[in-house]
Amino acid sequence: MIKGRCFTNLDDYDCSEVIVFARVPNIGERVYCKRKGNSTSLKVVQITHDIRGERGSEYPYILVELHN
């Protein structure tokens, strides 16, 4: 298991909570995200590995950027 946080620049989506992934998602895969009370999927476009804990995170930790 690996902890991570998803983010997007789309205003209608709330991806602020920490998610536990079974594995690191691949670019192009879809991840479910909350959209004003509903759940919908967005495509993974970038993954950043935070291996040094620069953001005060536990090891390992990923940041996943999502878009339509």
Buried (B, 14 or more C-beta within 10 A) or exposed (E): EBBBBBBBEEEEBEBEEEBEBEEBBEEEEEBEBBBEEEEEEBBBEEBBEBEEEEEEBEEBBBBBBBEE
